[in-house]
């Protein structure tokens, strides 16, 4: 009888240990809706930020083109 009690207790503790170990190894699920929403918001922020940077670069390019055109015009006037 003592052997049966010891075997039952050992089996229960091993099962509890194996379940908790599996949970620790696997960690939280990766399909969490909060994580999905966070990734979507992060993607939207990055897209908006890159669009702003592209707009600024295009504006700087236009300014530089104007400067180059002015310098070319001055160079032609200088030669004449």
Residue pairs with C-beta under 8 A, 6 or more apart in sequence:
none
